[in-house]
Amino acid sequence: MKREILSTITKPDELYAIFGFGSFFRNELYRDVDILIVLMASQAYLVPTYDNIRESVQRLSKKSGIIFDITVLTIEEFRERPLREMDSLVTIYERYPTESEIRFR
């Protein structure tokens, strides 16, 4: 599943990471697959970037018959560790931005 998610989601420059979490990634019974998208986007790019990623995930959902639940955080929000499952995130994709990229955005 990780491979399908990674190959389906468009990877814009603003994408920092993709993580899986929830029952599917704990190998339990599941109704949907939870995906966390972390963006390094400025406010102006958040919505268009989210829309592109959502469209990619919708295509995967139609193809696979699986429901995907997407959570999107900025890198600043992600660093605040807002999710209950932060310690059990499964890395699907992670990019290591430079400090100047983080400060610029």
C-alpha positions in Angstrom: 0.0 0.0 0.0 2.8 2.4 0.8 4.2 2.0 -2.8 0.7 2.7 -4.3 0.3 5.8 -2.1 3.8 7.1 -3.0 3.4 6.4 -6.7 0.0 8.1 -6.8 0.4 11.3 -4.9 1.8 14.2 -6.8 5.0 15.4 -5.1 5.0 19.2 -5.4 7.9 21.2 -4.1 5.8 22.1 -1.1 5.6 18.5 0.0 7.7 17.7 3.1 6.4 14.2 4.1 3.7 11.6 3.8 3.0 9.3 6.7 0.5 6.5 7.3 -1.2 6.0 10.7 -4.3 4.4 12.2 -5.7 0.9 12.1 -4.5 -0.1 8.6 -0.9 0.7 9.5 -1.3 -1.1 12.9 -2.4 -4.2 10.9 -5.8 -4.1 12.4 -9.3 -4.2 10.9 -9.9 -0.9 9.1 -12.6 1.0 7.3 -10.2 3.6 5.8 -6.5 4.3 5.4 -5.3 7.4 7.2 -2.6 9.5 5.5 -0.9 12.5 7.0 0.5 15.0 4.5 3.0 17.6 5.8 3.5 20.7 3.6 6.1 23.4 3.7 3.8 25.7 1.8 3.0 29.3 2.4 -0.6 30.2 3.0 -1.0 31.1 -0.7 0.0 27.5 -1.8 -1.8 25.5 0.9 -5.2 25.1 -0.8 -3.9 24.5 -4.4 -1.3 22.0 -3.1 -3.9 20.2 -1.0 -6.4 20.1 -3.9 -3.7 18.4 -6.2 -2.9 15.8 -3.5 -6.6 15.2 -2.8 -7.2 14.6 -6.5 -4.3 12.1 -6.6 -5.7 10.2 -3.6 -9.2 10.2 -5.0 -7.8 8.5 -8.1 -6.1 5.9 -6.0 -9.4 5.4 -4.0 -11.4 4.7 -7.2 -8.7 2.4 -8.5 -8.3 0.4 -5.3 -11.8 0.6 -3.8 -10.3 1.8 -0.5 -11.4 4.9 1.3 -8.5 7.3 2.3 -8.7 9.8 5.0 -6.3 12.7 4.5 -5.0 14.9 7.2 -2.9 17.9 6.1 -0.5 19.9 8.4 2.0 22.5 7.7 5.5 21.7 8.9 5.1 24.1 11.8 1.9 22.4 12.9 3.6 19.0 12.5 6.5 20.0 14.8 3.9 20.7 17.5 3.1 17.0 17.5 -0.7 17.4 17.4 -1.8 13.8 16.6 -2.3 11.2 19.3 -0.4 8.7 17.1 2.7 10.8 16.4 5.0 8.2 17.8 3.7 5.5 15.6 3.6 7.2 12.2 4.8 5.1 9.3 7.0 7.0 6.9 5.9 6.7 3.3 7.9 9.7 2.0 10.1 12.3 3.7 12.1 15.1 2.3 14.7 16.9 4.3 14.4 20.6 3.6 17.2 23.1 4.2 16.8 25.6 7.0 16.5 28.4 4.4 13.6 26.6 2.8 11.8 26.3 6.1 12.5 30.0 7.0 11.5 31.2 3.5 8.1 29.5 3.6 
